[in-house]
Amino acid sequence: MLSEWTAVRRWLVADVEATGGAGGGDRPDPEAVLVALQVVKQMNLTPEDLLTAVVARRIPTFAEFVPKAVEAMPAGSRRTYRPYVNKLMALWGPLRLDEVDVDEVRRFLAHARETAQVRRSGVGGDGAVRHAHRTLSWLYRYAVEHELISVRQNVMRLIRTPGKGHSRRYALPPQLVSDILAAARSTGFDPVLDALLLRFHLETAARTGGAVALRVRDLDPDQLLVRLREKNTQRWQPVSPTLMEHLLHHARDRGARDDEDKVLRRADGTPLTSGHYQWLWARVGKYVESVRVAGISTHWLRHTTLTWVERNFGYAVARTYAGHSMPKSNLHGVTQVYVKASIDEVATALQALTRERHPLALTSAPSGTEDGSSPLPEPDRANGGLTGRSPLSEWLQEPASETGLVERIRRLYEEADKAGKPRPGRASLTKATGATVYRVRKAQVEINGFPKPD
């Protein structure tokens, strides 16, 4: 009887708080509790039945809970988890949060694997299972933090976190890197952009998100640094004079003028998107068999560069070069907390990688490794260098030469012809080149003998 009294007492207190009845300092009368117990017994009920009814009345369904929880997610997590939230809502929408058991979760993870989008770099849905698990973990953790369920009702505490399988990626040999660069430079509608992208990723070991998010304000020509914004983190990454020069010319030639404008752009002046990488590697795979067979993607370039950096400059420099955060555990010993690399050391590694001097490097000479086995081919040096340039914002506003504008428009015409699309009109050319309407019209006359009507 004592355990029943305790259970009912808890239920009465919870119900009073929920309905706003008695004040927080009032306590239920023990005699009234005993009377309630007798009534409960006459109705063939137990205190547990009453507790279950009260809890069930409070716990929301997934259809009620998930939309509000998704609004609280960070923007990056929301984009990643959205496909799995949609699948969850389709399967569990009417269920309460406490009605899902371990078997239901395992079936959902299996469903995520079976319905995973097939990608060139896929590994049988392992990534989909991890993302689905993270989605559920985030939602249940949010529910516990907001006291919608108790810690014991969090079913995800009983589900083992899916392990990350062994990566299929490896460092690419220099000859294969050269073949990839050659295929990118000599095929497609925009080989200039594709060659620049590959060089950017090989030098910086950046993820695709870092390239897509790159803005004019993220370029520091004086210190030869670019700011990479990836996975909710930011870091300044050293780059070679050649890469910085090409980034600046690319941004200006394709219409980037303001600080917030994206640097990397398509031939028509629109900003680069992540979808461009799918087209790039699918095309390169038609000319380089290893790319098609192994499913090589941009992340393989990251593996290539970081492997080289680690072999030649050590783990600490490679970790900083990659932009990896400090580990949260001491799995590899306490020493790793003290082993940190500076941006100067990263610049020194880049200097050896590219064989070009960097102002932040600890050594003045761009000496390579003993065997000279840099994964990068000899760079195409940019003309003019970076010395004596006006401030970046002013330089971007400077007009390009008339000869360069004519060649730019001619290339846009050729790309449109190859794609079977109409040639861009004057308004589109003005936007893509950043030139005035008068200069575009003048260039059209030189190319066609007459201006192309809009």
ROVO-432653 format. One record per residue: residue in three letters; x, y, z of N, C-alpha, C, CB in turn. Coordinates in steps of 0.1 Angstrom, whole numbers, plus 2048, in hexadecimal, padded with zeros to 3 digits. Glycine has a CB too. Layout:
<atoms>
ALAXYZXYZXYZXYZ/...
</atoms>
This chain:
<atoms>
MET8087F480080080080080980D8007F780080C/LEU81580C80681D81780782281B7F982981480F/SER8258127F082A8157E381F81B7DB8308097DB/GLU8128167DD80781C7D580482A7DA7FA8137D7/TRP80582C7E780383A7EC80D8437E680483A7FC/THR81A83F7E58248487E082284B7D18328417E1/ALA81E8417C981B8437BB80F84C7B98188367B4/VAL80484A7C17F98537BF7FC8617C37ED84E7C7/ARG8048637CE8088707D380F8777C881086F7DF/ARG8188717C18208777B681687B7AB82B86E7B1/TRP80D8727A880387679E7FB8827A17FA86A79B/LEU7F68837AE7EE88E7B27F689B7B17E988C7C0/VAL80389B7B680B8A77B580D8AB7A68198A57BC/ALA8108A179E8128A578F8058AA789816898788/ASP7FA8A578D7ED8A97877EA8B778C7E28A078A/VAL7ED8BA7997EA8C879E7F38D27967ED8C87AD/GLU7FF8CF7948088D878D8048DA77F8178D378E/ALA7FF8CF7797FB8D076B7EE8D97697F98C3765/THR7E58D87737D88DE7717D88EC7787CD8D6777/GLY7E38EF77F7E38FC7857DA8FD7917DF90777C/GLY7D78F27987CE8F27A37D58F77B07C98E47A6/ALA7D98EE7B97DF8F27C57EC8F97C37E18E67CE/GLY7F09017CD7FC9087CC8088FF7CD7FD9137D6/GLY8149047C98208FC7C98238F67D782B9037C4/GLY81F8FE7E28228FA7EF8188F07F68249057F8/ASP80C8EF7F08028E67F58058D77F47F48E97EF/ARG8018CF7FE8048C17FD7F78BA7FE80E8BD809/PRO7F58AE7F77E98A77F77E78A18057E989C7EC/ASP7DA8A08097D689A8167D888B8157C889E81A/PRO7E088581E7E187681E7D486F81F7EA872829/GLU7CB8748277BE86D8287B686D81A7B5874833/ALA7B88798137B187A8067B88707FC7B2888801/VAL7C586E7FE7CC8657F57C78577F87DB8667F8/LEU7C58538047C08458077B28438027C0843816/VAL7AA84E80379C84D7FD79D84B7EE794859800/ALA7A78527E77A98517D97AD8437D57B385B7D4/LEU7B683D7DE7BA82F7DB7AF8257DC7C582B7E6/GLN7A68277E579A81E7E679281F7D97928217F2/VAL79082C7D578882E7C878F8277BC78683D7C6/VAL79C8297BC7A38237B17A28147B17B28277B1/LYS7A380E7BD7A27FF7BE7947FA7BA7A57FB7CC/GLN7898027BE77C7FE7BA77A7FE7AB7728077C1/MET7818077A478080879578A7FF78E783817791/ASN7907F57957997EC7907A57F27887927E2786/LEU7AA7FD78E7B58047897C18047937B1813785/THR7CD80778E7D88087967DE8167957E37FD792/PRO7E681A79F7ED82779E7F58297917F582A7AA/GLU7FB81E78C80281F7807F982277480981177D/ASP7ED81D7747E48217697E18307697D781976B/LEU7E08367757DD8447757EA84C7717D9848784/LEU7F584777580184E77180384E76280E848778/THR80084275C80284174D7F884A7467FF832749/ALA7EC84B74B7E28547457E68627457D485274B/VAL7EC8677517F08757527FC8787497F4878761/VAL80686E74881187074080E87073181C866743/ALA80586772D80186671F7F987371B7F885A71D/ARG7F28797257EB8857217F589171E7E288972C/ARG80189072380B89B72281489971681389D72E/ILE81888D71382388A70981D88D6FB82887C70B/PRO8238956F381E8986E682188D6DC8248A56E0/THR81A88D6D181D8846C682988A6BE8118816BD/PHE82F8816B58398866AC8348916A383F87B6A4/ALA82889069F82289A6968218A869D815896691/GLU81F8A76AA81E8B46B282B8B96B68158B26BE/PHE8358B06B98418B46BE84C8B86B48478A96C7/VAL84D8B06A98588B16A08598BF6998588A6696/PRO84E8C469484F8D168D8558DC6968428D6689/LYS8518DC6A38578E66AC8668E46AF84F8E76B9/ALA8698D76B18778D36B38808D76A88788C56B7/VAL87B8D469B8838D76908868E668F87C8D3683/GLU87D8EF6938808FD69388B90169C873905697/ALA88E8F96A68988FC6B08A68F76AB8958F76BD/MET8A68EE6A18B38E969C8BB8F36968B08DE692/PRO8C98F26978D28FB68F8CF8F96808E18F8693/ALA8D29036798CF90366A8D68F76638D3910664/GLY8E28F56668EA8EA6608E48DD6638F88EA664/SER8E08DB6708DA8CE6748CC8CC66E8D98CD683/ARG8C58D766C8B88D66668B98D16588B18E4667/ARG8C28D66508C48D26438C88C36428CF8DA63B/THR8D08BF64B8D58B164B8CA8A764F8E18AF654/TYR8C38AB65A8B98A26608AB8A26598B78A566E/ARG8A98AC65089B8AE64A8968A164489C8B9640/PRO89E89A63B89988E63589588363F8A488862C/TYR89C88264A89987865488D87C65D8A587565D/VAL88B88965F87F88E66687388B65E88189E668/ASN87488D65086888A64886587B64886B88E639/LYS86F87364886C86464986686165787985C647/LEU86B86766186686466E85786967086F86C679/MET85487466A84687966B83D870664845888666/ALA84186B65883986265183685565883F85F643/LEU83F85066083E84366783884567584B83C667/TRP83C84F67C83985068A83085C68E845851692/GLY82B86368482487068781986E69281D87467B/PRO81086469280686369C80A85E6A97FB85A697/LEU8168596AA81B8526B782085D6C08268486B4/ARG81E85A6CE8248626D883385F6D981D8606E5/LEU83A8686DF8498676E084C85A6E884F8736E6/ASP8438576F284684B6FB84183E6F584084E708/GLU83B83E6EA8358326E483F82B6DB8298356DC/VAL84A8316D885482B6CF85E8236D885C8366C7/ASP8608166D486980E6DC87680B6D48628016E0/VAL87F8036D988B8016D388A7FA6C58947F86DC/ASP8817F16C487E7EA6B887A7F36AD8747DE6B9/GLU8717FD6B186C8076A787880F6A28628106AD/VAL8818136AB88C81B6A789581369D8958206B3/ARG8988076A08A07FF69889A7FD68A8A37F169E/ARG88D7FB6898867FA67C8878076758777F767E/PHE88781367C88882067589682166F88582B67F/LEU8A081D6778AE81E6728B08156658B881A67D/ALA8AA8096668AA80165A8A380764E8A47F365D/HIS89880E65189181464689982064088381A64C/ALA8A08276498A98316448B482C63A8B083964F/ARG8B982063E8C381A6358BD8166288CA80E63C/GLU8B18106288AB80B61C8A781661389F80261F/THR8A382161889F82D6108A983760E893833616/ALA8B68346118C183E6108C38416018CE839616/GLN8C684E5FE8C98525F18D684C5EC8C98625F0/VAL8D68465E18E28405DB8EB84A5D68DF8355D1/ARG8F884B5DB9028555D690E84D5D190585F5E1/ARG9168545CA92284E5C592B84A5D092A8585BB/SER92C8525DB93584F5E692E8475F193A85C5EB/GLY9228425EF91A83B5F992082E5FE90C8385F4/VAL91D82A60A92381E61091781561592D82161B/GLY90D81460D90280B6118F881161B9077FF616/GLY8F781E61C8EE8246258F38266338E281C626/ASP900824636905826643904834648914822644/GLY90683D63F90484C6428F684F646909854637/ALA8ED84963E8DF84C6418DB84764F8D6845636/VAL8E083B6538DD8366608E283F66B8E3828662/ARG8EE8446698F484D6738EC85A674903850670/HIS8E885F6698E086C6698D386A66F8DF87265B/ALA8CD85E66C8BF85B6728C185A6818BA84E66C/HIS8CB8536868CE8526948D086069B8DA849697/ARG8D88686948DA87569A8CD87E69A8E587D692/THR8C587C6908B88836908B087F69C8B1881683/LEU8AE87269E8A686E6A98AC8726B78A485E6A9/SER8B98716B88C08756C48BD8836C78CF8726C3/TRP8BE88C6BD8BC89A6C08AE89D6C48C08A26B3/LEU8A48966BD8968996C18938946CF88D8926B7/TYR8988886D38958836E089C88B6EB8998746E1/ARG8A888F6E88B08986F18A88A56F38BE89A6EC/TYR8A38AB6E989C8B76E988F8B56F28988BC6DB/ALA8888AA6F087C8A76F887F8A570787689A6F3/VAL88B89F70A88E89E7188928AB71E89A89471A/GLU8998B471789D8C171C8918C971E8A78C8712/HIS8878C871787A8D07198708C97218748D370B/GLU8748BE72886C8B673185F8B172B8698BF73D/LEU8608AE71F8548A771885489871B8548AA709/ILE86089371D86188572286C88472C86487B716/SER86C87973387787773D88387173787286F749/VAL88E87173E89A86B73989885C7368A686D743/ARG89185673F88E84873D886845731888842749/GLN87E84E72C87584D72187D850714869855722/ASN88985471589185670989684970389D86070C/VAL8908446F98938376F48A18366ED8888326EA/MET8A68426E98B38426E28BE83F6EB8B58506DC/ARG8BC83F6F98C783C7028CA82D7018C4840710/LEU8C08256FC8C28176FA8C78126ED8B48106FD/ILE8C981C6E48CD8196D68DC81C6D58C58216CC/ARG8E48126D18F28156CF8F581E6C38FA8086CD/THR8FE8276C59018316BA9088296AE90A83C6BE/PRO90282A6A290982369791782769590182568A/GLY92081D69392E820691930825683936814694/LYS93B82D68293E83267594882866E945840676/GLY94382366394B81865D95881D657943812651/HIS96181465496E81764F96C81F64197780B64D/SER97282A64097183263397782B628977840635/ARG97182C61C97682661098083060996B823606/ARG98183C60E98984660899884460C98585460C/TYR9A08486039AF8476059B58535FE9B583A601/ALA9C28556019C98605FA9CC85C5EC9D7863601/LEU9C98655E29CA8625D49D98645D09C186B5CC/PRO9DE85B5C89EC85C5C39ED8695BA9F08505BB/PRO9F986F5B99FA87B5B19F687A5A3A0987F5B2/GLN9F986E59C9F586D58E9E686D58C9FA85F589/LEU9DE8675969D08675959CB8755979CA85E59F/VAL9D187D5A09CD88B5A29CF8935959D58915AE/SER9DA89058F9DD8975829D38945779EB89457D/ASP9CF8875779C588356D9B888956F9C487356D/ILE9B488A57C9A78915809A88A057C9A588F58F/LEU9B28A657F9B48B457B9B38B656C9C18BA581/ALA9BA8AE5659BA8AF5569AC8AD5509C48A4550/ALA9A48A35569978A155198E8AD554991894557/ALA98F8B35609878BE56498A8CA55B9898C1572/ARG9978CC55899B8D85509978D75419AA8DA551/SER9968CB53C9948CA52E9868C552999E8BF528/THR97D8C453396F8C052F9658C953796D8B1533/GLY9598C753394E8CF53994C8DD5349518CF548/PHE9418E353993D8F05359458FB53C92F8F2537/ASP94B8F854895190255095E8FD55694890855B/PRO9688F954E9748F355397C8FD55C97D8EF547/VAL97A90A55A98191456297D91257197F92255D/LEU97091157396B91058096F90258695C911581/ASP96E8F857E9718EA58497F8E958896D8E0579/ALA9898EE57F9978EE58399A8F658F99F8F3577/LEU99390159199590959D9909025A998E91759B/LEU9848FC5A897F8F45B39888E95B89718EE5AF/LEU98D8E25AF9968D75B39A38DC5B999A8CE5A6/ARG9A88E65B49B48EC5BA9B18F15C89BA8F85B1/PHE9A58F85C99A18FD5D69A18F25E19949045D5/HIS99A8E75DD9998DC5E79A68D55EA98E8D25E2/LEU9AE8D45E09BB8CD5E29C48D65EB9C28CB5D5/GLU9C48E35EA9CC8EB5F29C78ED6009CD8F95EC/THR9BA8EF6029B48F260F9AF8E66169A98FB60D/ALA9AD8DA60F9A68CE6159988D261A9AF8C9621/ALA9928DC6149858E061897A8D76149828EE612/ARG96F8D661B9638CF61795C8D760D95A8CC624/THR9538D160694B8D85FB9448E46019418CE5F4/GLY93F8E260D9378ED6139408FA6159328E9621/GLY94D8F861895690361995890B60C9638FF61E/ALA95890460195990B5F494C9125F195D9015E9/VAL94190B5F39349115EF93191E5F79299075F1/ALA93591E60493392960D93D93560B93292461B/LEU94793360495293D60394D94A5FE95E9385FA/ARG94F95560594B96260195796B5FE94296960C/VAL9549775F895F9805F696698460395A98D5EE/ARG95E98760D96498B61A96C98062095998F623/ASP96C97461B97396962198196861B96C95C61F/LEU98597161299297160B99B97B6129909735FC/ASP9A79776169B198161B9BD9806139B497D62A/PRO9BE9886089C99885FF9D798B6069C79915F3/ASP9D69946109E39986169EA98C61D9E09A3620/GLN9E29856259E897962C9E696C6259E297863A/LEU9E096C6199DE9606119D695661A9EB95A60C/LEU9CA95A61E9C19526269B39526219C1956635/VAL9AC94762299E94761F99794262B99B93E612/ARG98B94762E98394363997993863597B94F640/LEU97B92C63B97292163896891F64297B914636/ARG95B91F63E95091D64794990F644945928646/GLU94C90564C9488F864A9428F26579548EF645/LYS9378EB6569328E36619318EC66E93A8D7664/ASN92B8F866D92990167893690567E9208FA682/THR94190567794E90A67C9549136729588FE67F/GLN95E91B67696592466D97492367096093366F/ARG97C92466698B92566899192C65C990916669/TRP99C93265F9A49386549AE92E64F9AB945659/GLN9AE92C6429B792263C9C19296329AE918634/PRO9CE9266339D792C62A9D592661C9E692962F/VAL9D892E6129D892A6049E49305FD9CA92F5FD/SER9E792B5F19F392F5EA9EF93C5E29F79245E0/PRO9FA9445DF9F89505D69F094D5CAA059575D3/THR9F39425C39EC93E5B79DD93C5B99F39315B1/LEU9DA9355C39CC9325C69C493F5C99CA9285D1/MET9CA9475D19C49545D59C295D5C99CC95B5E0/GLU9CC95D5C09CB9655B49BF9605AB9D89645AC/HIS9BE9535A99B494E5A19A69505A89B693F59E/LEU9A594F5B59989515BB9949605B999994E5CA/LEU99D9695BB9999775B999597A5AB9A59805BD/HIS99C9755A199997759398B9715909A497258A/HIS98996559597D95E59297196559897D94F599/ALA97396A5A49689725AB96497E5A396B9755B9/ARG96F98659F96C99259796698F58A97999A596/ASP96C98658396798357595997E57497097956E/ARG95497857F94797257F93D97A587948964584/GLY94098658A93699059093699259E92998B58B/ALA93F98C5A693F98E5B594599C5B89489845BC/ARG93D9A45BF9419B25C29409B55D09399BC5BA/ASP9369B15D79349B55E593B9AA5EF9259B65E9/ASP93D9AE5FB9439A560593C9986079459AC612/GLU92E99960692698D6089249845FC91999160E/ASP9299895F09279815E49309745E592C9895D8/LYS92A9695DF93295D5DF93D95E5D59289515DB/VAL9489575D89549585CF95394F5C39619555D7/LEU9509425C69509385BB9429385B495392A5C1/ARG94393A5A793693C59F93793559293494B59D/ARG92B93158D92A92B58092D93557591C92457E/ALA92D93056993093855D92694455C930930551/ASP91994156090F94B55E90F95556A90194555D/GLY91895457391995D57E91195958B91496A57A/THR90A94E58A90294959690C94259F8F6940592/PRO9099435AD91293D5B691392E5B590E9415C4/LEU91E9285B892091A5B99179135C392F9165BC/THR9129075BF90A8FF5C99118F15CA8FB8FE5C4/SER90D8EA5D49128DD5D790F8D35CC90E8D75E4/GLY9048D55C49018CD5B990B8CC5AE8F38D05B4/HIS9138D75AD91D8D85A29278CD5A49248E65A2/TYR92A8C95B09348BE5B29308B15AD9378BD5C1/GLN9238AE5AE91E8A25A89208A159990F8A05AC/TRP91D8AC59391F8AC58492E8AB5819198B957E/LEU9368B25899458B258694A8A458794C8BB590/TRP94889D59194E89059394788558A94C88B5A1/ALA93B88758693587E57D93B88056F92588157C/ARG93F88C56B94588E55F95488955F94589D55B/VAL95B88C56A96988856A96987956A97088D577/GLY95F87257095F86357095E85D56295485F579/LYS95986555995886054B96585F54494E869543/TYR96F86754997C86854398786154B980876540/VAL98586055898E85956198784E56899486456C/GLU98B84256498483656898583457798A829561/SER99083757E99183558C98783D59499F839591/VAL98384958E97A85259596C84B59597986058E/ARG96884558A95B83F58895B83259195883B57A/VAL96582A59096581D59896581F5A7971814593/ALA96D8285AC96F82A5BA9658335C097D82E5BD/GLY95E83B5B79548455BC95B8515C294B83F5C6/ILE9678555BD96E8605C296686D5C297C8615BA/SER9678745CD9608815CE96A88B5D495387F5D6/THR9648975D696D8A25DC97389E5E99648AF5DD/HIS96C8975F19728935FE97E88B5FD96788C606/TRP9808845F298D87C5F09988865EF98C8735E3/LEU9968925E99A189B5E89A58A05F699D8A85E0/ARG99B8A15FF99E8A560D9A689A6139918A7615/HIS9A388E6119AB8826169B98836119A5875613/THR9BA8866049C88865FE9D18916049C68895EF/THR9CC89D6069D48A860B9D78A561A9CD8B560A/LEU9CD8A16229CF89F6309D98946339C289D637/THR9D888962B9E287E62C9F088362A9DE873623/TRP9F288B61F9FF89061CA048996289FF89860F/VAL9FB8A262D9FF8AB638A038A36449F48B463B/GLU9FB8996489FE891653A0B8896529F3887656/ARGA0E884646A1A87C644A26885645A1A875637/ASNA25891641A3189A640A328A464CA318A1633/PHEA278A8652A278B265CA218AE66AA208BE657/GLYA1C8A166AA1789C677A0889E679A1E8A3682/TYRA038976839F58966869EF8A368A9F288C691/ALA9F68AB6929F08B86979EE8C268C9FA8BE6A2/VAL9F88C36839F68CC6779EB8C766EA038CD66F/ALA9EA8BA66C9DF8B46649D18B766A9E18A5662/ARG9D08B66779C38B867D9BF8C767C9C48B568C/THR9C98D067E9C58DE67C9C38E166D9D18E7681/TYR9CA8DC6649C98DE6569BA8D96529D38D664E/ALA9B58CF6589A88CA65599D8D165B9A78BB659/GLY9A08D96659968E166C98E8D867698C8E7663/HIS9948CD67B98E8C468498F8CB6929948B6684/SER9848C969A9838CE6A798B8C56B19758D06AC/MET98E8CA6BD9958C26C698C8B66CB9998CA6D3/PRO9928AA6CC98A89F6D09848A16DE9928926CF/LYS97889B6E097289C6ED9768916F796389C6EC/SER97D8886F398287D6FC99187C6FB97B8706F8/ASN9968747059A48727069A88647009A9873714/LEU9A18606F69A38536F09B28516EC99A8516E4/HIS9B885C6E79C685B6E29CF8616EC9C78616D4/GLY9CB8636F89D48687029D28777059E28656FE/VAL9D787B7109D588A7149DE89370C9D888B723/THR9E988D7079F38966FF9EC89D6F49FE88D6FA/GLN9E28976ED9DC89E6E29D68AB6E59D28956DC/VAL9D28AD6F29CD8BA6F69D78C56F49C88BA704/TYR9E48C26F69EF8CC6F69F58CD6E89F98C8700/VAL9F28C36DF9F88C36D29EF8CA6C89FB8B46CD/LYS9F28D76C69EA8DF6BD9F48E66B39E28EA6C5/ALA9EE8E86A79F68EE69D9F18FC69A9F68E6690/SER9FA9066979F69136949F3915685A0191D699/ILE9ED9216829EB9236749F892566C9E2930672/ASPA03929673A1092A66DA1591C669A1A931676/GLUA12912671A1790566DA0E8FF662A168FB679/VALA019036619F98FF6569FE9066499EA902659/ALAA0291264AA0791A63FA1491363AA09928642/THRA1C90F643A2990863FA268FB638A3190564C/ALAA1D8F463CA198E7635A138EB627A0F8DF63D/LEUA0B8F5626A068F9619A118FD6109FC90461B/GLNA1B905615A2690960DA2E8FE607A30912616/ALAA308F360FA368E760AA2D8E0600A3A8DE615/LEUA208E0602A178D95F9A168E05ECA098D9600/THRA168ED5EBA148F45DFA218F95D8A0B9005E1/ARGA2C8F95E0A398FE5DCA3890C5D9A3D8F65CF/GLUA309145E0A2F9225DEA309295ECA219275D8/ARGA389345EDA3A93A5FAA2D940600A459455F8/HISA2C93E60DA21944614A2694D61FA1893861A/PROA1F959621A2596362AA2495E639A1D970629/LEUA1B95563CA1A95064AA2294464DA0C94D64D/ALAA2993E643A31932645A3D93564EA3692C637/LEUA4092A656A4B92C65FA5992B659A4B92166A/THRA5992664CA66926645A6492E638A6A918641/SERA6E935634A6D93E628A6D93761BA78948629/ALAA7492B61BA7592460EA6A91A60DA8391E60C/PROA63919601A5890F600A5E9015FDA4F9135F5/SERA668FC607A6C8EF604A628E4606A788EC60E/GLYA628DA5FEA598CF5FFA5E8C4607A558C95F1/THRA588B8606A5D8AD60EA698A7608A528A260F/GLUA6F89E60EA7C898609A7A8925FCA8288E613/ASPA6F88B5FAA6D8845EDA6588D5E3A678775EF/GLYA618995E8A598A25DFA4C89D5DBA618A55D3/SERA468935E2A3A88D5DEA2D8955E1A3987F5E3/SERA2D8A15DEA208A95E0A158A45D7A238B85DE/PROA098A35DB9FE89E5D39FA8A85C89F289A5DB/LEU9FF8B45CA9FB8BF5C0A058BF5B59FA8CC5C7/PROA008C05A8A098C359DA0E8D159EA028C058F/GLUA198D4596A1E8E2596A138EB592A2A8E358C/PROA118F659AA068FF598A0890858CA039085A4/ASP9FD90C5869FE91757B9FF9245829F1916572/ARGA0A92A581A0C937588A03942582A1B93B587/ALA9FD94A58C9F59555879FE9615839EB959592/ASN9FA968579A02973575A0097F57E9FE977566/GLYA0A987580A09993588A0B9925979FB998585/GLYA0898759DA0A9855ABA0098E5B3A189895AF/LEUA0298F5C09F89965C89FE9A35CE9F498D5D4/THRA0A9A65CBA109B25D0A0B9BE5C9A209B15CF/GLYA0A9C95D1A069D65CB9F89D75C7A0E9D85BF/ARG9EF9CD5CB9E19CE5C79DA9D85D09DA9C05C9/SER9CF9DE5CA9C79E75D29BE9DF5DC9BE9F05C9/PRO9B89E45E69AF9DD5EF9A69D45E89A89E65F8/LEU9A29C95EE99A9BF5E798D9C45E29979B35F0/SER9869CC5EA9799D15E697A9DA5D99729D85F1/GLU9859E25D99879EB5CE98C9E35C19929F65D1/TRP9949D95C49999D15B898E9CA5B29A49C75BD/LEU9849C55B99799BE5B39709C75AB9709B75BE/GLN9709D45AE9689DE5A696F9E259A9659E95AF/GLU97C9E05999849E458D97F9DC5809939E258F/PRO97D9E35759789DC5699839D35649749E755F/ALA97E9C855F9879BF55898B9C554A9819B1556/SER9959C054499A9C553798F9C252D9A79BF533/GLU98F9CA5229859C75179889BA5119869D250C/THR9959B650F9989A950999399E5129A79A8507/GLY99599F51F990995528981994528994997536/LEU97A99F52696B99E5269669985199659AD527/VAL96C99B50E96899450296A98550297199A4F6/GLU97698150897897250996E96C51398697050E/ARG96B97351D96196E52795396C521960978533/ILE94F97651994297551294296A50893D98250C/ARG94D96950194E95F4F694E9514FC95C9604EE/ARG95494F50895394250F94593F51495D94251B/LEU93E94951893094751D92794351192A954523/TYR92A9495059239454F99259364F692694E4ED/GLU9329334F69369254F393091B4FC9459244F3/GLU93091E50992A91551391B91351092C91A521/ALA91491E50D90691D50A9039154FE90092C508/ASP90C9174F390A90F4E790C9004EA9149144DC/LYS9168FD4F29198EF4F590D8E84FC9268ED4FD/ALA9078F05058FC8EB50D8EF8EB5068FB8F351A/GLY8EF8F14F98E38F14F28D98FC4F78DC8E44F2/LYS8DE9064FE8D59105048D791D4FC8D9912513/PRO8CD9264FD8CE9334F78DA93B4FC8C293C4F8/ARG8E19434F48EC94B4F98E79555038F39524ED/PRO8EE95850D8E99625178E89705118F3963523/GLY8DE9785158DC9855118E498F5188CD989512/ARG8E299C5158EB9A651B8E99A752A8E89B4514/ALA8DD9A652F8DB9A753D8E299B5448CC9A6540/SER8E198F53F8E89845468F79865458E497753F/LEU8FC98B53A90B98D53891099854290E99152A/THR9089A254490B9AD54D90D9A755B9019B854D/LYS90399F55F90399956C90F98F56E8F699156F/ALA91198756491C97D56592A98356591A973559/THR92C98D55D93A99355C93C99F56593C99854E/GLY9319A556A9339B15739369BD56B93E9AE57D/ALA9369BD55D9399C855592D9D155393F9C4547/THR92F9DD54E9249E554B91D9E153F9289F454A/VAL9109E653D9089E25319109E75248FA9E8532/TYR9169F352591D9F951A9299F0516922A0751D/ARG9319EB52093C9E351C9389D55179459E1529/VAL92D9CF51C9289C35179239C450991C9BD520/ARG91C9CF5069179D24F89239D34EF90F9DE4F8/LYS92E9DA4F393A9DC4EB9409CE4E89449E54F2/ALA9419C64F29479B94F093E9B04E79499B14FE/GLN9319B14E89289AA4DF92B9AE4D091A9AC4E3/VAL92D9BB4CE92F9C04C193C9BA4BB9309CF4C1/GLU9469B94C49539B34C09529A54BC95E9B64CA/ILE94999D4C494898F4C193F98C4B59429884CE/ASN9339934B59299904AB92899949F91C9904B2/GLY92F9A54A192D9AF4979219B849992C9A8489/PHE9199B44A290D9BB4A69099B74B49019BA49C/PRO9029BF4BC8FE9BB4CA8F39B14C98FA9C74D2/LYS8F49A74D28E999D4D38DD9A34DA8EE9904DA/PRO8D29A34D38C69A94D98C19A14E58BA9AA4CF/ASP8BC9A84F08B69A14FB8A899D4F98B79AA508/
</atoms>
